[in-house]
Amino acid sequence: MIDPTLSVTLAIASLAGLAMVTFAGLAGWRGWLSLKQQELVRTHPEPMPAMQGASASARIEIADLKERIRKLEAIAAGVDL
């Protein structure tokens, strides 16, 4: 038979080992995220403007989407186009 004290000691040691591995993994994950954030800042040092200087094709696509939305709203309202 296994001594109950030995079982409790093994369980506590296993739990402590699992906690150490978990904290090491979490530290590694945070370090990796920090590295990726630094890479993003290095490649894009300034925030990109939302629609400033949008290309002609982007403006055409937005106008097309607005037209499609207008048609769908008309269909939903029961208006015949």
PyMOL Python script that loads the backbone (N, CA, C, O; Angstrom):
from pymol import cmd

cmd.read_pdbstr("""\
ATOM      1  N   MET A   1       0.834  -1.176   0.000  1.00  0.00           N
ATOM      2  CA  MET A   1       0.000   0.000   0.000  1.00  0.00           C
ATOM      3  C   MET A   1       0.884   1.246   0.000  1.00  0.00           C
ATOM      4  O   MET A   1       1.984   1.268   0.552  1.00  0.00           O
ATOM      5  N   ILE A   2       0.359   2.253  -0.631  1.00  0.00           N
ATOM      6  CA  ILE A   2       1.079   3.522  -0.686  1.00  0.00           C
ATOM      7  C   ILE A   2       0.667   4.353   0.521  1.00  0.00           C
ATOM      8  O   ILE A   2      -0.508   4.453   0.874  1.00  0.00           O
ATOM      9  N   ASP A   3       1.665   4.934   1.126  1.00  0.00           N
ATOM     10  CA  ASP A   3       1.441   5.774   2.302  1.00  0.00           C
ATOM     11  C   ASP A   3       0.664   7.034   1.883  1.00  0.00           C
ATOM     12  O   ASP A   3       1.010   7.639   0.868  1.00  0.00           O
ATOM     13  N   PRO A   4      -0.366   7.447   2.622  1.00  0.00           N
ATOM     14  CA  PRO A   4      -1.129   8.653   2.262  1.00  0.00           C
ATOM     15  C   PRO A   4      -0.260   9.914   2.237  1.00  0.00           C
ATOM     16  O   PRO A   4      -0.512  10.819   1.442  1.00  0.00           O
ATOM     17  N   THR A   5       0.729   9.980   3.076  1.00  0.00           N
ATOM     18  CA  THR A   5       1.617  11.133   3.096  1.00  0.00           C
ATOM     19  C   THR A   5       2.393  11.228   1.780  1.00  0.00           C
ATOM     20  O   THR A   5       2.598  12.320   1.249  1.00  0.00           O
ATOM     21  N   LEU A   6       2.822  10.075   1.262  1.00  0.00           N
ATOM     22  CA  LEU A   6       3.535  10.051  -0.007  1.00  0.00           C
ATOM     23  C   LEU A   6       2.625  10.516  -1.137  1.00  0.00           C
ATOM     24  O   LEU A   6       3.056  11.270  -2.009  1.00  0.00           O
ATOM     25  N   SER A   7       1.384  10.077  -1.129  1.00  0.00           N
ATOM     26  CA  SER A   7       0.430  10.479  -2.171  1.00  0.00           C
ATOM     27  C   SER A   7       0.197  11.986  -2.144  1.00  0.00           C
ATOM     28  O   SER A   7       0.180  12.636  -3.189  1.00  0.00           O
ATOM     29  N   VAL A   8       0.018  12.537  -0.947  1.00  0.00           N
ATOM     30  CA  VAL A   8      -0.208  13.980  -0.829  1.00  0.00           C
ATOM     31  C   VAL A   8       1.037  14.738  -1.267  1.00  0.00           C
ATOM     32  O   VAL A   8       0.930  15.762  -1.942  1.00  0.00           O
ATOM     33  N   THR A   9       2.211  14.253  -0.895  1.00  0.00           N
ATOM     34  CA  THR A   9       3.462  14.908  -1.275  1.00  0.00           C
ATOM     35  C   THR A   9       3.642  14.900  -2.786  1.00  0.00           C
ATOM     36  O   THR A   9       4.038  15.909  -3.369  1.00  0.00           O
ATOM     37  N   LEU A  10       3.356  13.775  -3.423  1.00  0.00           N
ATOM     38  CA  LEU A  10       3.457  13.688  -4.885  1.00  0.00           C
ATOM     39  C   LEU A  10       2.445  14.605  -5.554  1.00  0.00           C
ATOM     40  O   LEU A  10       2.759  15.247  -6.557  1.00  0.00           O
ATOM     41  N   ALA A  11       1.243  14.674  -5.017  1.00  0.00           N
ATOM     42  CA  ALA A  11       0.219  15.546  -5.596  1.00  0.00           C
ATOM     43  C   ALA A  11       0.626  17.009  -5.495  1.00  0.00           C
ATOM     44  O   ALA A  11       0.468  17.764  -6.454  1.00  0.00           O
ATOM     45  N   ILE A  12       1.145  17.411  -4.349  1.00  0.00           N
ATOM     46  CA  ILE A  12       1.569  18.798  -4.161  1.00  0.00           C
ATOM     47  C   ILE A  12       2.758  19.125  -5.056  1.00  0.00           C
ATOM     48  O   ILE A  12       2.818  20.212  -5.631  1.00  0.00           O
ATOM     49  N   ALA A  13       3.694  18.207  -5.179  1.00  0.00           N
ATOM     50  CA  ALA A  13       4.859  18.425  -6.040  1.00  0.00           C
ATOM     51  C   ALA A  13       4.426  18.524  -7.506  1.00  0.00           C
ATOM     52  O   ALA A  13       4.939  19.352  -8.258  1.00  0.00           O
ATOM     53  N   SER A  14       3.490  17.681  -7.895  1.00  0.00           N
ATOM     54  CA  SER A  14       2.989  17.739  -9.272  1.00  0.00           C
ATOM     55  C   SER A  14       2.273  19.050  -9.539  1.00  0.00           C
ATOM     56  O   SER A  14       2.451  19.650 -10.600  1.00  0.00           O
ATOM     57  N   LEU A  15       1.466  19.501  -8.593  1.00  0.00           N
ATOM     58  CA  LEU A  15       0.758  20.759  -8.739  1.00  0.00           C
ATOM     59  C   LEU A  15       1.735  21.932  -8.809  1.00  0.00           C
ATOM     60  O   LEU A  15       1.546  22.854  -9.603  1.00  0.00           O
ATOM     61  N   ALA A  16       2.768  21.896  -7.987  1.00  0.00           N
ATOM     62  CA  ALA A  16       3.777  22.957  -8.015  1.00  0.00           C
ATOM     63  C   ALA A  16       4.517  22.962  -9.354  1.00  0.00           C
ATOM     64  O   ALA A  16       4.779  24.027  -9.913  1.00  0.00           O
ATOM     65  N   GLY A  17       4.851  21.786  -9.867  1.00  0.00           N
ATOM     66  CA  GLY A  17       5.522  21.696 -11.165  1.00  0.00           C
ATOM     67  C   GLY A  17       4.637  22.217 -12.288  1.00  0.00           C
ATOM     68  O   GLY A  17       5.109  22.921 -13.181  1.00  0.00           O
ATOM     69  N   LEU A  18       3.358  21.873 -12.242  1.00  0.00           N
ATOM     70  CA  LEU A  18       2.425  22.353 -13.251  1.00  0.00           C
ATOM     71  C   LEU A  18       2.297  23.871 -13.185  1.00  0.00           C
ATOM     72  O   LEU A  18       2.228  24.533 -14.221  1.00  0.00           O
ATOM     73  N   ALA A  19       2.266  24.423 -11.984  1.00  0.00           N
ATOM     74  CA  ALA A  19       2.188  25.880 -11.831  1.00  0.00           C
ATOM     75  C   ALA A  19       3.427  26.551 -12.402  1.00  0.00           C
ATOM     76  O   ALA A  19       3.312  27.589 -13.054  1.00  0.00           O
ATOM     77  N   MET A  20       4.606  25.988 -12.176  1.00  0.00           N
ATOM     78  CA  MET A  20       5.840  26.571 -12.710  1.00  0.00           C
ATOM     79  C   MET A  20       5.840  26.535 -14.236  1.00  0.00           C
ATOM     80  O   MET A  20       6.219  27.512 -14.882  1.00  0.00           O
ATOM     81  N   VAL A  21       5.423  25.432 -14.800  1.00  0.00           N
ATOM     82  CA  VAL A  21       5.374  25.323 -16.260  1.00  0.00           C
ATOM     83  C   VAL A  21       4.364  26.312 -16.834  1.00  0.00           C
ATOM     84  O   VAL A  21       4.612  26.927 -17.871  1.00  0.00           O
ATOM     85  N   THR A  22       3.233  26.461 -16.163  1.00  0.00           N
ATOM     86  CA  THR A  22       2.206  27.388 -16.624  1.00  0.00           C
ATOM     87  C   THR A  22       2.708  28.827 -16.586  1.00  0.00           C
ATOM     88  O   THR A  22       2.512  29.579 -17.540  1.00  0.00           O
ATOM     89  N   PHE A  23       3.357  29.212 -15.483  1.00  0.00           N
ATOM     90  CA  PHE A  23       3.872  30.576 -15.387  1.00  0.00           C
ATOM     91  C   PHE A  23       4.991  30.817 -16.389  1.00  0.00           C
ATOM     92  O   PHE A  23       5.101  31.920 -16.924  1.00  0.00           O
ATOM     93  N   ALA A  24       5.809  29.836 -16.654  1.00  0.00           N
ATOM     94  CA  ALA A  24       6.868  29.983 -17.657  1.00  0.00           C
ATOM     95  C   ALA A  24       6.259  30.149 -19.050  1.00  0.00           C
ATOM     96  O   ALA A  24       6.725  30.969 -19.841  1.00  0.00           O
ATOM     97  N   GLY A  25       5.234  29.381 -19.342  1.00  0.00           N
ATOM     98  CA  GLY A  25       4.548  29.519 -20.630  1.00  0.00           C
ATOM     99  C   GLY A  25       3.885  30.869 -20.776  1.00  0.00           C
ATOM    100  O   GLY A  25       3.927  31.470 -21.849  1.00  0.00           O
ATOM    101  N   LEU A  26       3.271  31.353 -19.707  1.00  0.00           N
ATOM    102  CA  LEU A  26       2.641  32.667 -19.742  1.00  0.00           C
ATOM    103  C   LEU A  26       3.674  33.765 -19.947  1.00  0.00           C
ATOM    104  O   LEU A  26       3.426  34.705 -20.702  1.00  0.00           O
ATOM    105  N   ALA A  27       4.808  33.669 -19.304  1.00  0.00           N
ATOM    106  CA  ALA A  27       5.872  34.658 -19.491  1.00  0.00           C
ATOM    107  C   ALA A  27       6.382  34.627 -20.934  1.00  0.00           C
ATOM    108  O   ALA A  27       6.638  35.675 -21.527  1.00  0.00           O
ATOM    109  N   GLY A  28       6.526  33.438 -21.492  1.00  0.00           N
ATOM    110  CA  GLY A  28       6.947  33.314 -22.886  1.00  0.00           C
ATOM    111  C   GLY A  28       5.926  33.910 -23.839  1.00  0.00           C
ATOM    112  O   GLY A  28       6.291  34.578 -24.807  1.00  0.00           O
ATOM    113  N   TRP A  29       4.649  33.673 -23.570  1.00  0.00           N
ATOM    114  CA  TRP A  29       3.569  34.204 -24.408  1.00  0.00           C
ATOM    115  C   TRP A  29       3.583  35.731 -24.375  1.00  0.00           C
ATOM    116  O   TRP A  29       3.458  36.378 -25.415  1.00  0.00           O
ATOM    117  N   ARG A  30       3.736  36.309 -23.174  1.00  0.00           N
ATOM    118  CA  ARG A  30       3.783  37.769 -23.054  1.00  0.00           C
ATOM    119  C   ARG A  30       5.005  38.337 -23.769  1.00  0.00           C
ATOM    120  O   ARG A  30       4.924  39.396 -24.391  1.00  0.00           O
ATOM    121  N   GLY A  31       6.116  37.650 -23.686  1.00  0.00           N
ATOM    122  CA  GLY A  31       7.310  38.091 -24.387  1.00  0.00           C
ATOM    123  C   GLY A  31       7.130  38.052 -25.893  1.00  0.00           C
ATOM    124  O   GLY A  31       7.579  38.955 -26.599  1.00  0.00           O
ATOM    125  N   TRP A  32       6.474  37.011 -26.387  1.00  0.00           N
ATOM    126  CA  TRP A  32       6.218  36.891 -27.825  1.00  0.00           C
ATOM    127  C   TRP A  32       5.285  37.998 -28.294  1.00  0.00           C
ATOM    128  O   TRP A  32       5.505  38.589 -29.351  1.00  0.00           O
ATOM    129  N   LEU A  33       4.231  38.285 -27.507  1.00  0.00           N
ATOM    130  CA  LEU A  33       3.325  39.365 -27.871  1.00  0.00           C
ATOM    131  C   LEU A  33       4.045  40.711 -27.877  1.00  0.00           C
ATOM    132  O   LEU A  33       3.793  41.550 -28.742  1.00  0.00           O
ATOM    133  N   SER A  34       4.931  40.914 -26.923  1.00  0.00           N
ATOM    134  CA  SER A  34       5.710  42.155 -26.875  1.00  0.00           C
ATOM    135  C   SER A  34       6.607  42.270 -28.102  1.00  0.00           C
ATOM    136  O   SER A  34       6.734  43.350 -28.678  1.00  0.00           O
ATOM    137  N   LEU A  35       7.221  41.178 -28.499  1.00  0.00           N
ATOM    138  CA  LEU A  35       8.069  41.170 -29.686  1.00  0.00           C
ATOM    139  C   LEU A  35       7.263  41.520 -30.931  1.00  0.00           C
ATOM    140  O   LEU A  35       7.704  42.331 -31.746  1.00  0.00           O
ATOM    141  N   LYS A  36       6.094  40.921 -31.085  1.00  0.00           N
ATOM    142  CA  LYS A  36       5.262  41.204 -32.253  1.00  0.00           C
ATOM    143  C   LYS A  36       4.785  42.650 -32.254  1.00  0.00           C
ATOM    144  O   LYS A  36       4.693  43.270 -33.314  1.00  0.00           O
ATOM    145  N   GLN A  37       4.481  43.194 -31.079  1.00  0.00           N
ATOM    146  CA  GLN A  37       4.073  44.589 -30.992  1.00  0.00           C
ATOM    147  C   GLN A  37       5.222  45.501 -31.411  1.00  0.00           C
ATOM    148  O   GLN A  37       5.006  46.486 -32.118  1.00  0.00           O
ATOM    149  N   GLN A  38       6.432  45.184 -30.985  1.00  0.00           N
ATOM    150  CA  GLN A  38       7.587  45.986 -31.378  1.00  0.00           C
ATOM    151  C   GLN A  38       7.825  45.906 -32.885  1.00  0.00           C
ATOM    152  O   GLN A  38       8.201  46.900 -33.506  1.00  0.00           O
ATOM    153  N   GLU A  39       7.609  44.735 -33.475  1.00  0.00           N
ATOM    154  CA  GLU A  39       7.756  44.589 -34.916  1.00  0.00           C
ATOM    155  C   GLU A  39       6.736  45.439 -35.657  1.00  0.00           C
ATOM    156  O   GLU A  39       7.058  46.059 -36.670  1.00  0.00           O
ATOM    157  N   LEU A  40       5.496  45.468 -35.152  1.00  0.00           N
ATOM    158  CA  LEU A  40       4.462  46.274 -35.790  1.00  0.00           C
ATOM    159  C   LEU A  40       4.783  47.760 -35.686  1.00  0.00           C
ATOM    160  O   LEU A  40       4.587  48.504 -36.646  1.00  0.00           O
ATOM    161  N   VAL A  41       5.269  48.191 -34.543  1.00  0.00           N
ATOM    162  CA  VAL A  41       5.618  49.595 -34.362  1.00  0.00           C
ATOM    163  C   VAL A  41       6.789  49.962 -35.276  1.00  0.00           C
ATOM    164  O   VAL A  41       6.833  51.065 -35.820  1.00  0.00           O
ATOM    165  N   ARG A  42       7.725  49.045 -35.441  1.00  0.00           N
ATOM    166  CA  ARG A  42       8.884  49.315 -36.287  1.00  0.00           C
ATOM    167  C   ARG A  42       8.482  49.409 -37.758  1.00  0.00           C
ATOM    168  O   ARG A  42       9.022  50.245 -38.483  1.00  0.00           O
ATOM    169  N   THR A  43       7.550  48.575 -38.215  1.00  0.00           N
ATOM    170  CA  THR A  43       7.156  48.599 -39.623  1.00  0.00           C
ATOM    171  C   THR A  43       6.150  49.704 -39.922  1.00  0.00           C
ATOM    172  O   THR A  43       6.115  50.221 -41.039  1.00  0.00           O
ATOM    173  N   HIS A  44       5.327  50.074 -38.934  1.00  0.00           N
ATOM    174  CA  HIS A  44       4.328  51.141 -39.101  1.00  0.00           C
ATOM    175  C   HIS A  44       4.482  52.128 -37.951  1.00  0.00           C
ATOM    176  O   HIS A  44       3.715  52.067 -36.990  1.00  0.00           O
ATOM    177  N   PRO A  45       5.453  53.036 -38.023  1.00  0.00           N
ATOM    178  CA  PRO A  45       5.726  53.910 -36.886  1.00  0.00           C
ATOM    179  C   PRO A  45       4.609  54.899 -36.586  1.00  0.00           C
ATOM    180  O   PRO A  45       4.453  55.304 -35.434  1.00  0.00           O
ATOM    181  N   GLU A  46       3.832  55.298 -37.577  1.00  0.00           N
ATOM    182  CA  GLU A  46       2.756  56.244 -37.320  1.00  0.00           C
ATOM    183  C   GLU A  46       1.419  55.601 -37.664  1.00  0.00           C
ATOM    184  O   GLU A  46       1.345  54.764 -38.564  1.00  0.00           O
ATOM    185  N   PRO A  47       0.365  55.985 -36.954  1.00  0.00           N
ATOM    186  CA  PRO A  47      -0.940  55.387 -37.253  1.00  0.00           C
ATOM    187  C   PRO A  47      -1.396  55.756 -38.658  1.00  0.00           C
ATOM    188  O   PRO A  47      -1.206  56.881 -39.121  1.00  0.00           O
ATOM    189  N   MET A  48      -1.995  54.789 -39.312  1.00  0.00           N
ATOM    190  CA  MET A  48      -2.451  55.006 -40.670  1.00  0.00           C
ATOM    191  C   MET A  48      -3.791  55.742 -40.648  1.00  0.00           C
ATOM    192  O   MET A  48      -4.671  55.377 -39.868  1.00  0.00           O
ATOM    193  N   PRO A  49      -3.967  56.774 -41.487  1.00  0.00           N
ATOM    194  CA  PRO A  49      -5.236  57.483 -41.510  1.00  0.00           C
ATOM    195  C   PRO A  49      -6.342  56.599 -42.052  1.00  0.00           C
ATOM    196  O   PRO A  49      -6.095  55.714 -42.871  1.00  0.00           O
ATOM    197  N   ALA A  50      -7.553  56.836 -41.598  1.00  0.00           N
ATOM    198  CA  ALA A  50      -8.679  55.963 -41.940  1.00  0.00           C
ATOM    199  C   ALA A  50      -9.025  56.052 -43.425  1.00  0.00           C
ATOM    200  O   ALA A  50      -8.948  55.043 -44.125  1.00  0.00           O
ATOM    201  N   MET A  51      -9.396  57.202 -43.914  1.00  0.00           N
ATOM    202  CA  MET A  51      -9.801  57.319 -45.312  1.00  0.00           C
ATOM    203  C   MET A  51      -9.063  58.454 -46.015  1.00  0.00           C
ATOM    204  O   MET A  51      -9.465  58.851 -47.109  1.00  0.00           O
ATOM    205  N   GLN A  52      -8.033  58.970 -45.442  1.00  0.00           N
ATOM    206  CA  GLN A  52      -7.308  60.062 -46.039  1.00  0.00           C
ATOM    207  C   GLN A  52      -6.574  59.576 -47.281  1.00  0.00           C
ATOM    208  O   GLN A  52      -5.812  58.611 -47.222  1.00  0.00           O
ATOM    209  N   GLY A  53      -6.801  60.238 -48.389  1.00  0.00           N
ATOM    210  CA  GLY A  53      -6.111  59.869 -49.616  1.00  0.00           C
ATOM    211  C   GLY A  53      -6.560  58.526 -50.165  1.00  0.00           C
ATOM    212  O   GLY A  53      -5.754  57.778 -50.719  1.00  0.00           O
ATOM    213  N   ALA A  54      -7.853  58.213 -50.013  1.00  0.00           N
ATOM    214  CA  ALA A  54      -8.361  56.937 -50.508  1.00  0.00           C
ATOM    215  C   ALA A  54      -8.262  56.901 -52.032  1.00  0.00           C
ATOM    216  O   ALA A  54      -8.453  57.915 -52.701  1.00  0.00           O
ATOM    217  N   SER A  55      -7.970  55.757 -52.552  1.00  0.00           N
ATOM    218  CA  SER A  55      -7.813  55.627 -53.994  1.00  0.00           C
ATOM    219  C   SER A  55      -9.175  55.703 -54.684  1.00  0.00           C
ATOM    220  O   SER A  55     -10.218  55.582 -54.043  1.00  0.00           O
ATOM    221  N   ALA A  56      -9.145  55.898 -55.966  1.00  0.00           N
ATOM    222  CA  ALA A  56     -10.381  56.013 -56.738  1.00  0.00           C
ATOM    223  C   ALA A  56     -11.181  54.716 -56.694  1.00  0.00           C
ATOM    224  O   ALA A  56     -12.409  54.741 -56.619  1.00  0.00           O
ATOM    225  N   SER A  57     -10.494  53.601 -56.740  1.00  0.00           N
ATOM    226  CA  SER A  57     -11.215  52.326 -56.720  1.00  0.00           C
ATOM    227  C   SER A  57     -11.921  52.113 -55.384  1.00  0.00           C
ATOM    228  O   SER A  57     -13.001  51.524 -55.339  1.00  0.00           O
ATOM    229  N   ALA A  58     -11.317  52.589 -54.300  1.00  0.00           N
ATOM    230  CA  ALA A  58     -11.962  52.458 -52.992  1.00  0.00           C
ATOM    231  C   ALA A  58     -13.203  53.334 -52.919  1.00  0.00           C
ATOM    232  O   ALA A  58     -14.225  52.926 -52.368  1.00  0.00           O
ATOM    233  N   ARG A  59     -13.116  54.541 -53.476  1.00  0.00           N
ATOM    234  CA  ARG A  59     -14.286  55.428 -53.476  1.00  0.00           C
ATOM    235  C   ARG A  59     -15.406  54.854 -54.329  1.00  0.00           C
ATOM    236  O   ARG A  59     -16.578  54.955 -53.964  1.00  0.00           O
ATOM    237  N   ILE A  60     -15.058  54.255 -55.458  1.00  0.00           N
ATOM    238  CA  ILE A  60     -16.068  53.639 -56.333  1.00  0.00           C
ATOM    239  C   ILE A  60     -16.733  52.468 -55.621  1.00  0.00           C
ATOM    240  O   ILE A  60     -17.948  52.291 -55.704  1.00  0.00           O
ATOM    241  N   GLU A  61     -15.935  51.672 -54.924  1.00  0.00           N
ATOM    242  CA  GLU A  61     -16.487  50.529 -54.210  1.00  0.00           C
ATOM    243  C   GLU A  61     -17.428  50.986 -53.091  1.00  0.00           C
ATOM    244  O   GLU A  61     -18.474  50.372 -52.879  1.00  0.00           O
ATOM    245  N   ILE A  62     -17.071  52.046 -52.381  1.00  0.00           N
ATOM    246  CA  ILE A  62     -17.940  52.568 -51.320  1.00  0.00           C
ATOM    247  C   ILE A  62     -19.239  53.101 -51.913  1.00  0.00           C
ATOM    248  O   ILE A  62     -20.313  52.877 -51.356  1.00  0.00           O
ATOM    249  N   ALA A  63     -19.147  53.804 -53.038  1.00  0.00           N
ATOM    250  CA  ALA A  63     -20.355  54.308 -53.692  1.00  0.00           C
ATOM    251  C   ALA A  63     -21.244  53.154 -54.144  1.00  0.00           C
ATOM    252  O   ALA A  63     -22.467  53.229 -54.031  1.00  0.00           O
ATOM    253  N   ASP A  64     -20.637  52.097 -54.650  1.00  0.00           N
ATOM    254  CA  ASP A  64     -21.405  50.918 -55.073  1.00  0.00           C
ATOM    255  C   ASP A  64     -22.100  50.272 -53.886  1.00  0.00           C
ATOM    256  O   ASP A  64     -23.260  49.873 -53.989  1.00  0.00           O
ATOM    257  N   LEU A  65     -21.408  50.164 -52.765  1.00  0.00           N
ATOM    258  CA  LEU A  65     -22.025  49.590 -51.578  1.00  0.00           C
ATOM    259  C   LEU A  65     -23.178  50.438 -51.074  1.00  0.00           C
ATOM    260  O   LEU A  65     -24.207  49.909 -50.656  1.00  0.00           O
ATOM    261  N   LYS A  66     -23.007  51.762 -51.112  1.00  0.00           N
ATOM    262  CA  LYS A  66     -24.096  52.650 -50.696  1.00  0.00           C
ATOM    263  C   LYS A  66     -25.316  52.476 -51.599  1.00  0.00           C
ATOM    264  O   LYS A  66     -26.449  52.474 -51.119  1.00  0.00           O
ATOM    265  N   GLU A  67     -25.087  52.333 -52.886  1.00  0.00           N
ATOM    266  CA  GLU A  67     -26.191  52.128 -53.826  1.00  0.00           C
ATOM    267  C   GLU A  67     -26.903  50.805 -53.562  1.00  0.00           C
ATOM    268  O   GLU A  67     -28.131  50.739 -53.608  1.00  0.00           O
ATOM    269  N   ARG A  68     -26.140  49.762 -53.289  1.00  0.00           N
ATOM    270  CA  ARG A  68     -26.749  48.467 -52.985  1.00  0.00           C
ATOM    271  C   ARG A  68     -27.574  48.529 -51.710  1.00  0.00           C
ATOM    272  O   ARG A  68     -28.648  47.934 -51.625  1.00  0.00           O
ATOM    273  N   ILE A  69     -27.060  49.261 -50.708  1.00  0.00           N
ATOM    274  CA  ILE A  69     -27.806  49.415 -49.458  1.00  0.00           C
ATOM    275  C   ILE A  69     -29.104  50.177 -49.711  1.00  0.00           C
ATOM    276  O   ILE A  69     -30.151  49.823 -49.170  1.00  0.00           O
ATOM    277  N   ARG A  70     -29.033  51.225 -50.534  1.00  0.00           N
ATOM    278  CA  ARG A  70     -30.236  51.996 -50.855  1.00  0.00           C
ATOM    279  C   ARG A  70     -31.273  51.109 -51.529  1.00  0.00           C
ATOM    280  O   ARG A  70     -32.458  51.192 -51.206  1.00  0.00           O
ATOM    281  N   LYS A  71     -30.845  50.260 -52.461  1.00  0.00           N
ATOM    282  CA  LYS A  71     -31.774  49.351 -53.145  1.00  0.00           C
ATOM    283  C   LYS A  71     -32.372  48.336 -52.178  1.00  0.00           C
ATOM    284  O   LYS A  71     -33.569  48.055 -52.239  1.00  0.00           O
ATOM    285  N   LEU A  72     -31.549  47.780 -51.284  1.00  0.00           N
ATOM    286  CA  LEU A  72     -32.059  46.819 -50.309  1.00  0.00           C
ATOM    287  C   LEU A  72     -33.058  47.462 -49.353  1.00  0.00           C
ATOM    288  O   LEU A  72     -34.057  46.841 -48.989  1.00  0.00           O
ATOM    289  N   GLU A  73     -32.796  48.700 -48.945  1.00  0.00           N
ATOM    290  CA  GLU A  73     -33.739  49.410 -48.101  1.00  0.00           C
ATOM    291  C   GLU A  73     -35.053  49.654 -48.829  1.00  0.00           C
ATOM    292  O   GLU A  73     -36.126  49.568 -48.232  1.00  0.00           O
ATOM    293  N   ALA A  74     -34.965  49.961 -50.124  1.00  0.00           N
ATOM    294  CA  ALA A  74     -36.178  50.165 -50.903  1.00  0.00           C
ATOM    295  C   ALA A  74     -36.972  48.880 -51.030  1.00  0.00           C
ATOM    296  O   ALA A  74     -38.200  48.895 -50.937  1.00  0.00           O
ATOM    297  N   ILE A  75     -36.292  47.780 -51.239  1.00  0.00           N
ATOM    298  CA  ILE A  75     -36.963  46.471 -51.319  1.00  0.00           C
ATOM    299  C   ILE A  75     -37.635  46.154 -49.996  1.00  0.00           C
ATOM    300  O   ILE A  75     -38.775  45.690 -49.971  1.00  0.00           O
ATOM    301  N   ALA A  76     -36.923  46.406 -48.880  1.00  0.00           N
ATOM    302  CA  ALA A  76     -37.477  46.128 -47.565  1.00  0.00           C
ATOM    303  C   ALA A  76     -38.692  47.002 -47.271  1.00  0.00           C
ATOM    304  O   ALA A  76     -39.606  46.571 -46.568  1.00  0.00           O
ATOM    305  N   ALA A  77     -38.712  48.216 -47.795  1.00  0.00           N
ATOM    306  CA  ALA A  77     -39.833  49.131 -47.585  1.00  0.00           C
ATOM    307  C   ALA A  77     -40.987  48.832 -48.528  1.00  0.00           C
ATOM    308  O   ALA A  77     -42.079  49.371 -48.350  1.00  0.00           O
ATOM    309  N   GLY A  78     -40.769  47.992 -49.519  1.00  0.00           N
ATOM    310  CA  GLY A  78     -41.823  47.619 -50.456  1.00  0.00           C
ATOM    311  C   GLY A  78     -41.939  48.572 -51.632  1.00  0.00           C
ATOM    312  O   GLY A  78     -42.952  48.567 -52.332  1.00  0.00           O
ATOM    313  N   VAL A  79     -40.929  49.381 -51.859  1.00  0.00           N
ATOM    314  CA  VAL A  79     -40.941  50.333 -52.975  1.00  0.00           C
ATOM    315  C   VAL A  79     -40.465  49.594 -54.214  1.00  0.00           C
ATOM    316  O   VAL A  79     -39.474  48.865 -54.173  1.00  0.00           O
ATOM    317  N   ASP A  80     -41.185  49.790 -55.325  1.00  0.00           N
ATOM    318  CA  ASP A  80     -40.793  49.135 -56.580  1.00  0.00           C
ATOM    319  C   ASP A  80     -39.820  50.045 -57.329  1.00  0.00           C
ATOM    320  O   ASP A  80     -40.135  51.200 -57.615  1.00  0.00           O
ATOM    321  N   LEU A  81     -38.633  49.514 -57.643  1.00  0.00           N
ATOM    322  CA  LEU A  81     -37.621  50.319 -58.332  1.00  0.00           C
ATOM    323  C   LEU A  81     -37.823  50.260 -59.808  1.00  0.00           C
ATOM    324  O   LEU A  81     -37.067  50.875 -60.560  1.00  0.00           O
TER     325      LEU A  81
END
""", "prot")
cmd.dss("prot")
cmd.show_as("cartoon", "prot")
cmd.util.cbc("prot")
cmd.orient("prot")
